[in-house]
Amino acid sequence: MANSPWEDVTVWHELMSMDPQRAEAFYQEVIGLKAAPLEGGPFPYIVWMRDEEPVGGLIPPQDGQKGWPSGTKPHWVSSFATADVDKAVEKAQKLGGQVLVPPIDIPQFGRAAVLKDPEGAVFGIFQKRT
């Protein structure tokens, strides 16, 4: 059983896009998402906003970024809430998972990591800032 109603819930969706400007225009027209740059993050990042609420992100390719290796096509990644990102990363590794992006602090939002499960499926985990 979860320790918090925030645990084990899909809470964030990120688009890895080769053409962020085109993606911004497409998703704004299709479903009304608006893009807002996140200031002070560890790499360029756009926050998807709907009705003034953050609902996801947009990431352009980054040199050397393990979470989006060279040659990978654009894709969406879903992130699940957890009470402790660092503890979840440790558990995932013990169970055969792989860390693609180690835990990082995201200004204004919380802490996150990107993992690959033992079968190769990529997902994110997110710890809400308290």
GROMACS elastic network, one bead per residue, 0.5 to 0.9 nm:
[ bonds ]
;  ai    aj funct       b0    kb
    1     4     6  0.88527   500
    2     5     6  0.68230   500
    2     6     6  0.82826   500
    2     7     6  0.59262   500
    2     8     6  0.71183   500
    3     6     6  0.83740   500
    3     7     6  0.69645   500
    3    83     6  0.76652   500
    4     7     6  0.54918   500
    4     8     6  0.88103   500
    4    82     6  0.86251   500
    4    83     6  0.74480   500
    5     8     6  0.80404   500
    5     9     6  0.81362   500
    6     9     6  0.62684   500
    6    11     6  0.84887   500
    6    81     6  0.60718   500
    6    82     6  0.71227   500
    6    83     6  0.77706   500
    6   127     6  0.89816   500
    6   128     6  0.84161   500
    7    10     6  0.87182   500
    7    80     6  0.74765   500
    7    83     6  0.62308   500
    7   127     6  0.86991   500
    8    11     6  0.88218   500
    8    80     6  0.58247   500
    8    81     6  0.53710   500
    8    82     6  0.62156   500
    9    79     6  0.83392   500
    9    80     6  0.53074   500
    9    81     6  0.54064   500
    9    82     6  0.81321   500
   10    13     6  0.81133   500
   10    78     6  0.66351   500
   10    79     6  0.56437   500
   10    81     6  0.63305   500
   10   125     6  0.88668   500
   11    55     6  0.78839   500
   11    56     6  0.82996   500
   11    78     6  0.76021   500
   11    79     6  0.59272   500
   11    80     6  0.55846   500
   11    81     6  0.60273   500
   11   125     6  0.88574   500
   11   126     6  0.77632   500
   12    54     6  0.88904   500
   12    55     6  0.61863   500
   12    56     6  0.50473   500
   12    57     6  0.76870   500
   12    77     6  0.83243   500
   12    78     6  0.58993   500
   12    79     6  0.50838   500
   12    80     6  0.70708   500
   12    81     6  0.83884   500
   12   124     6  0.84046   500
   12   125     6  0.88323   500
   12   126     6  0.79985   500
   13    55     6  0.71887   500
   13    57     6  0.63836   500
   13    58     6  0.86864   500
   13    76     6  0.66639   500
   13    77     6  0.56750   500
   13    79     6  0.61749   500
   13   124     6  0.87920   500
   14    47     6  0.88378   500
   14    48     6  0.86560   500
   14    56     6  0.54629   500
   14    58     6  0.55066   500
   14    59     6  0.71015   500
   14    75     6  0.82964   500
   14    76     6  0.54572   500
   14    77     6  0.51981   500
   14    78     6  0.65433   500
   14    79     6  0.80942   500
   15    23     6  0.86653   500
   15    56     6  0.80916   500
   15    57     6  0.62593   500
   15    59     6  0.61535   500
   15    60     6  0.85057   500
   15    74     6  0.72830   500
   15    75     6  0.58099   500
   15    77     6  0.65189   500
   16    20     6  0.83990   500
   16    57     6  0.85850   500
   16    58     6  0.60382   500
   16    60     6  0.59727   500
   16    61     6  0.70242   500
   16    68     6  0.76561   500
   16    73     6  0.82735   500
   16    74     6  0.52019   500
   16    75     6  0.53569   500
   16    76     6  0.61572   500
   16    77     6  0.78071   500
   17    20     6  0.55085   500
   17    22     6  0.88898   500
   17    23     6  0.69680   500
   17    58     6  0.69209   500
   17    59     6  0.61498   500
   17    60     6  0.52822   500
   17    61     6  0.69432   500
   17    73     6  0.81638   500
   17    75     6  0.70154   500
   17    76     6  0.87081   500
   18    22     6  0.89934   500
   18    23     6  0.86669   500
   18    59     6  0.85334   500
   18    60     6  0.58527   500
   18    61     6  0.62977   500
   18    73     6  0.80712   500
   18    74     6  0.63452   500
   19    22     6  0.54784   500
   19    23     6  0.62557   500
   19    24     6  0.87198   500
   19    60     6  0.71499   500
   20    24     6  0.59902   500
   20    25     6  0.86489   500
   20    46     6  0.87446   500
   20    58     6  0.70683   500
   20    59     6  0.74016   500
   20    60     6  0.61157   500
   21    24     6  0.50866   500
   21    25     6  0.63747   500
   21    26     6  0.86641   500
   22    25     6  0.52540   500
   22    26     6  0.61467   500
   22    27     6  0.87197   500
   23    26     6  0.50499   500
   23    27     6  0.60842   500
   23    28     6  0.83077   500
   23    58     6  0.84132   500
   24    27     6  0.55574   500
   24    28     6  0.59913   500
   24    29     6  0.85872   500
   24    33     6  0.78202   500
   24    34     6  0.72299   500
   24    35     6  0.63774   500
   24    48     6  0.86967   500
   24    58     6  0.83345   500
   25    28     6  0.52424   500
   25    29     6  0.62095   500
   25    30     6  0.86030   500
   25    33     6  0.89489   500
   25    34     6  0.86637   500
   26    29     6  0.53804   500
   26    30     6  0.60858   500
   26    31     6  0.84702   500
   27    30     6  0.50244   500
   27    31     6  0.56131   500
   27    32     6  0.64664   500
   27    33     6  0.57853   500
   27    34     6  0.79360   500
   28    31     6  0.57737   500
   28    34     6  0.56667   500
   28    35     6  0.80596   500
   29    32     6  0.57432   500
   29    33     6  0.77490   500
   30    33     6  0.81422   500
   32    49     6  0.86624   500
   32    50     6  0.68636   500
   32    51     6  0.89429   500
   33    48     6  0.58889   500
   33    49     6  0.55879   500
   33    50     6  0.53452   500
   33    51     6  0.85358   500
   33    55     6  0.86710   500
   34    47     6  0.81457   500
   34    48     6  0.56122   500
   34    49     6  0.50114   500
   34    50     6  0.64064   500
   34    51     6  0.87899   500
   34    52     6  0.87814   500
   35    46     6  0.60171   500
   35    47     6  0.56971   500
   35    49     6  0.61212   500
   35    57     6  0.83430   500
   35    58     6  0.82128   500
   36    45     6  0.86592   500
   36    46     6  0.54647   500
   36    47     6  0.51631   500
   36    48     6  0.65457   500
   36    49     6  0.71033   500
   37    44     6  0.78116   500
   37    45     6  0.60409   500
   37    47     6  0.60500   500
   37    48     6  0.88913   500
   38    41     6  0.64409   500
   38    44     6  0.74698   500
   38    45     6  0.56098   500
   38    46     6  0.56500   500
   38    47     6  0.62709   500
   38   107     6  0.81884   500
   39    44     6  0.82942   500
   39    45     6  0.80910   500
   39   107     6  0.79772   500
   40    43     6  0.82345   500
   40    44     6  0.88399   500
   40   106     6  0.85479   500
   40   107     6  0.67299   500
   41    44     6  0.68875   500
   41    45     6  0.71660   500
   41   105     6  0.82638   500
   41   106     6  0.61695   500
   41   107     6  0.62103   500
   42    45     6  0.85569   500
   42   104     6  0.81795   500
   42   105     6  0.83163   500
   42   106     6  0.77065   500
   42   107     6  0.89974   500
   43    59     6  0.87789   500
   43    62     6  0.78375   500
   44    59     6  0.70369   500
   44    60     6  0.73300   500
   44    62     6  0.83696   500
   45    57     6  0.69922   500
   45    58     6  0.61417   500
   45    59     6  0.53869   500
   45    60     6  0.74469   500
   46    56     6  0.85764   500
   46    57     6  0.54964   500
   46    59     6  0.65399   500
   46    60     6  0.87790   500
   47    54     6  0.63970   500
   47    55     6  0.74910   500
   47    56     6  0.58623   500
   47    58     6  0.63093   500
   47    59     6  0.89684   500
   48    53     6  0.83612   500
   48    54     6  0.57911   500
   48    55     6  0.56454   500
   48    57     6  0.51009   500
   48    58     6  0.69633   500
   49    52     6  0.57027   500
   49    53     6  0.52829   500
   49    55     6  0.56982   500
   49    56     6  0.72455   500
   49    57     6  0.85961   500
   50    53     6  0.52959   500
   50    54     6  0.64856   500
   50    55     6  0.66641   500
   51    54     6  0.84469   500
   54    57     6  0.82587   500
   59    62     6  0.82259   500
   61    65     6  0.76639   500
   61    68     6  0.69089   500
   61    69     6  0.85680   500
   61    70     6  0.83970   500
   62    65     6  0.53219   500
   62    66     6  0.88888   500
   62    68     6  0.75721   500
   62    69     6  0.87072   500
   63    66     6  0.89548   500
   63    69     6  0.86707   500
   63    70     6  0.83698   500
   64    67     6  0.89362   500
   64    68     6  0.83528   500
   64    69     6  0.72606   500
   64    70     6  0.81292   500
   65    68     6  0.56255   500
   65    69     6  0.62256   500
   65    70     6  0.84559   500
   65   100     6  0.84081   500
   65   101     6  0.77851   500
   66    69     6  0.53437   500
   66    70     6  0.87201   500
   66    99     6  0.88296   500
   66   100     6  0.52736   500
   66   101     6  0.62585   500
   67    99     6  0.86194   500
   67   101     6  0.55932   500
   67   114     6  0.66012   500
   67   115     6  0.81345   500
   67   122     6  0.85443   500
   68    71     6  0.84572   500
   68    72     6  0.64112   500
   68    73     6  0.87500   500
   68    74     6  0.89767   500
   68   100     6  0.84045   500
   69    72     6  0.58389   500
   70    73     6  0.87105   500
   72    75     6  0.83991   500
   77   114     6  0.89396   500
   77   122     6  0.70369   500
   77   123     6  0.58222   500
   77   124     6  0.68297   500
   78   122     6  0.84361   500
   78   123     6  0.56802   500
   78   124     6  0.60137   500
   78   125     6  0.83892   500
   79   112     6  0.86142   500
   79   113     6  0.88376   500
   79   114     6  0.81464   500
   79   123     6  0.57640   500
   79   126     6  0.63324   500
   80   123     6  0.77713   500
   80   124     6  0.61769   500
   80   126     6  0.59687   500
   80   127     6  0.86772   500
   81    84     6  0.88709   500
   81    85     6  0.86202   500
   81   124     6  0.86759   500
   81   125     6  0.57588   500
   81   127     6  0.58551   500
   81   128     6  0.74735   500
   82    85     6  0.62339   500
   82    88     6  0.74355   500
   82   125     6  0.65180   500
   82   126     6  0.59095   500
   82   127     6  0.53543   500
   82   128     6  0.80050   500
   83    87     6  0.87141   500
   83    88     6  0.85589   500
   83   126     6  0.81815   500
   83   127     6  0.56852   500
   83   128     6  0.76822   500
   84    87     6  0.54528   500
   84    88     6  0.62575   500
   84    89     6  0.87436   500
   84   111     6  0.86408   500
   84   126     6  0.82359   500
   84   127     6  0.60644   500
   85    88     6  0.50947   500
   85    89     6  0.61328   500
   85    90     6  0.86609   500
   85   103     6  0.67906   500
   85   111     6  0.67525   500
   85   112     6  0.63949   500
   85   113     6  0.69925   500
   85   125     6  0.65449   500
   85   126     6  0.63883   500
   85   127     6  0.58259   500
   86    89     6  0.51615   500
   86    90     6  0.63255   500
   86    91     6  0.87661   500
   86   102     6  0.87476   500
   86   103     6  0.65515   500
   86   111     6  0.89101   500
   86   112     6  0.88117   500
   86   113     6  0.84581   500
   87    90     6  0.51059   500
   87    91     6  0.62724   500
   87    92     6  0.86550   500
   88    91     6  0.50731   500
   88    92     6  0.60825   500
   88    93     6  0.86492   500
   88   125     6  0.80678   500
   89    92     6  0.50855   500
   89    93     6  0.62652   500
   89    94     6  0.87257   500
   89    97     6  0.84289   500
   89    98     6  0.86041   500
   89    99     6  0.72085   500
   89   102     6  0.80622   500
   89   103     6  0.78909   500
   89   113     6  0.76509   500
   89   114     6  0.88449   500
   89   115     6  0.76814   500
   89   125     6  0.85707   500
   90    93     6  0.53063   500
   90    94     6  0.63872   500
   90    95     6  0.88091   500
   91    94     6  0.51367   500
   91    95     6  0.62760   500
   91    96     6  0.88467   500
   91    97     6  0.83854   500
   92    95     6  0.51227   500
   92    96     6  0.63719   500
   92    98     6  0.71607   500
   92    99     6  0.82205   500
   92   115     6  0.79100   500
   92   116     6  0.86603   500
   92   117     6  0.75194   500
   92   118     6  0.88688   500
   93    96     6  0.52301   500
   93    98     6  0.58766   500
   93    99     6  0.73152   500
   93   117     6  0.89668   500
   94    97     6  0.71749   500
   95   117     6  0.86326   500
   95   118     6  0.76978   500
   96   117     6  0.70666   500
   96   118     6  0.52659   500
   97   115     6  0.68012   500
   97   116     6  0.55612   500
   97   119     6  0.84348   500
   97   120     6  0.83345   500
   98   114     6  0.88074   500
   98   115     6  0.56186   500
   98   116     6  0.50147   500
   98   117     6  0.65349   500
   98   118     6  0.74662   500
   98   120     6  0.86336   500
   99   102     6  0.60151   500
   99   103     6  0.89116   500
   99   113     6  0.76752   500
   99   114     6  0.63192   500
   99   116     6  0.64191   500
  100   113     6  0.77154   500
  100   114     6  0.53958   500
  100   115     6  0.52802   500
  100   116     6  0.67985   500
  100   122     6  0.85302   500
  101   104     6  0.79367   500
  101   112     6  0.85307   500
  101   113     6  0.53678   500
  101   115     6  0.68569   500
  101   124     6  0.89511   500
  102   112     6  0.79721   500
  102   113     6  0.52697   500
  102   114     6  0.68020   500
  102   115     6  0.82672   500
  103   111     6  0.65524   500
  103   112     6  0.53258   500
  103   114     6  0.77835   500
  104   110     6  0.85746   500
  104   111     6  0.55552   500
  104   112     6  0.54947   500
  104   113     6  0.63799   500
  105   109     6  0.81522   500
  105   110     6  0.59095   500
  105   112     6  0.65508   500
  106   109     6  0.56208   500
  106   110     6  0.52867   500
  106   111     6  0.56506   500
  106   112     6  0.71885   500
  106   129     6  0.88766   500
  107   110     6  0.66770   500
  107   111     6  0.85416   500
  107   129     6  0.89613   500
  108   129     6  0.73083   500
  109   127     6  0.83890   500
  109   128     6  0.61832   500
  109   129     6  0.54145   500
  109   130     6  0.88253   500
  110   126     6  0.71291   500
  110   127     6  0.55655   500
  110   130     6  0.77109   500
  111   125     6  0.84002   500
  111   126     6  0.57898   500
  111   127     6  0.50615   500
  111   128     6  0.67017   500
  111   129     6  0.70586   500
  112   124     6  0.70662   500
  112   125     6  0.55551   500
  112   127     6  0.62225   500
  112   128     6  0.87279   500
  113   123     6  0.87086   500
  113   124     6  0.57198   500
  113   125     6  0.55009   500
  113   126     6  0.68189   500
  114   122     6  0.71628   500
  114   123     6  0.58467   500
  114   125     6  0.63871   500
  114   126     6  0.89780   500
  115   121     6  0.82821   500
  115   122     6  0.57374   500
  115   123     6  0.55335   500
  115   124     6  0.59753   500
  115   125     6  0.77541   500
  116   119     6  0.77341   500
  116   120     6  0.54038   500
  116   121     6  0.53529   500
  116   123     6  0.63131   500
  116   124     6  0.85662   500
  117   120     6  0.52541   500
  117   121     6  0.53631   500
  117   122     6  0.65041   500
  117   123     6  0.78379   500
  118   121     6  0.75820   500
  127   130     6  0.88728   500
